[in-house]
Amino acid sequence: MTQMHSKKTIYDTKTGMSSREQFNAIIDKTRILEDRKALVYEQLMGELQPQGITIVNFQKLSEKEGKDLEKYFDNYIAPFLSPTIIGKQNPFPFLSNKVLYAVALLQTGKGKGKIGIVECQNKGVFQRLIEIPTRPGTFMLSEELILHFISKLFSRYTVKEKSIIRLTRNADIDIADVYDEDLDYRDEMEYLIKKRNRLEPVRVELTRELDDHLVGELAKYLKIEKNQFIHVGTPLDLSFVFSLQNYLRERKELFYEPRIPQHSIHANYKADMLEQVEKNDILLSYPYESIKPFIKFLQDASEDPTVVSIKMTLYRVSDKSAIVDALCDAAENGKTVIVLVELRARFDEENNIEVSKRLQEAGCQILYGVEDFKVHSKLCLITRMTPEGGHYLTQIGTGNYNEKTAKLYTDFCLMTANQDIGRDAAKVFDSLQKGELSADYNYLLVAPKALQNKVLDMIDEQIRLGKDGYVGVKINSLTDKVIIEKLIEASQAGVRIEMVIRGICCLRPGVPGYTDNIHIVSIVGRFLEHARIYIFGKGDKQKVYIASADYMTRNTTRRVEVGAPIYDPDIKAHIIRYFNTQFIDDEKGKELHSDGIYYRRQLNTPTVDSQMYFYQAAYDAVERARAEKKHKVHAEQK
């Protein structure tokens, strides 16, 4: 949006489109997606009807039901609404982001047209889902009730047209001035976040088609183009769907089987985690395994007398975070605690600002990142003082330090006492503390200066092996043009390339002469696929990494990201098995073909759901450990 208002025409390097052309193309594509969404919504609501759940409008109510709802509207909704008629004394109101409004074209007795607007946000005063008393399980949305009776709110006028509308405002905030040395960074970020709530609209969604003249008037008031108005065939806010499940709890067959993260058999979170990591590298696999061992790792560090410092990068954390508690405890226990809190983590800015304040009040030193580069790495460095000098314990993750998402996202967490990795991690924090960027890393992959180039080098190694080469990648998105071109080169050299890419993918596999040897699978299942794995080669020389970075230009060249090599043979074998299992997932996995379409496939009998496979494996591992423990105790008693 910002680029569209620039005096200079800016063109995208991938599409060749100007900013305006891109925006218009996105709007056109959004209309298509809205039509598809409406079909899916109707299908799902149709499937809910036999289960006793129905969303209705007034056309499907009896006369008595309509009168009962009118009485409900008069008594419990209308008193809390604030209708506005636009005029000289009442300028067009500010319409908040993602809030529902009822808008009406009104006509006076003399035929003059006016616009009426009323906010439908209930703010907890009335229910969004209004149950029809005579039909349990049948509901009407409160905004539809307001729209139906909007003539009662504007009783002196004739309602000619009406619709529910919702604005989506631009979410980009300009942080260019935040690095002014005379300004307090956190204060400026707080100001910009408040400013974001008032940024220009990107689109206006409508539940009903409106007259072109009325759309033009609204566009004029909002200072946008008519093509930014999109008719939507579903309720504009679908959050009510979550509450429907409360009415279906007794129908257990409609719900996923309950699954709880299991305790890793490789980590006893009730014992000293620091000493366990000193003995062996430990890998946690979320959400199949619990995050508790890592939390205990931090808690033990906060109390251990040999620990002198804890350094950590925070991108997104939960609102009530045991991880933040442990860092505060460490500072209060006299440890040096340095935390980089990324205040630019989109839509988590406000939470991160509050986290940074709390950490600072506890005595932690707070860093806010590097100018122009978000810090997206998941890195924690614990330094102990030993008779031999400083000693490092390092944690590297693929996902955020967030207890909530650790139950919903698939991620890896590596804890290691490898001193080579620790020394590189210390260099990362040294660079962050100085506000500088370095390429001087021997073991870790560290963007923006030492990740993309090292990935390219390792692909080159496989290119030299030709048909004996192999590249395996699991990421969320692939858009990095430089890496894409290198993968194409590898494919042309005969290297087999297997990729598990959940989201955006700018590479089409299977194109003759170009990407014949590239195979891409996307897995969309019960849990959000979020872990990143890089594999280069096979056999004894195989290199395996976990990382925080996708192969996107913003990650590889415009963010601070960290990838770590896996040296422990058992952990390396586990990650390879993990990747291979995901690649043959034919229950939730779809294969991308050269036409850009994802297709179902049948590889296994029965089909393999990799996520459920890993969860069952976690349960089975715990059961085996219990059985072995019980057998051992029984043998000792004999």
Secondary structure, 3 states (H helix, E strand, C coil): CCHHHCCCCCECCCCCCEHHHHHHHHHHHHHHHHHHHHHHHHHHHHHHHHHCCEECCHHHCCHHHHHHHHHHHHHHHHHHCCCEECCCCCCCCCCCCCCEEEEEEEECCCCCEEEEEEECCCCCCCCCEEECCCCCCEEEEHHHHHHHCHHHHCCCCEEEEEEEEEEEECCCCCCCCCCCCCCCHHHHHHHHHHHHCCCCEEEEEECCCCCHHHHHHHHHHHCCCHHHEEECCCCCCCCHHHHHHHHCCCCHHHCCCCCCCECCCCCCCCCCHHHHHHHCCEEEEECCECCHHHHHHHHHHHHCCCEEEEEEEECCCCCCCHHHHHHHHHHHCCCEEEEEECCCCCCCHHHHHHHHHHHHHHCCEEECCECCEEECCCEEEEEEEECCEEEEEEEEECCCCCCCHHHCEEEEEEEECCHHHHHHHHHHHHHHHHCCCCCCCCCCEEECCECHHHHHHHHHHHHHHHHHCEEEEEECCECCHHHHHHHHHHHHCCCEEEEEECCCECCCCCCCCCCCCEEEEEECCCCEECCEEEEECCHHHCEEEEECCCECHHHHCCEEEEEEECCCHHHHHHHHHHHHHHHCCCCCEEEECCCCCEECCCCCCCCCCHHHHHHHHHHHHHHHHHHHHHHHHHHHHC
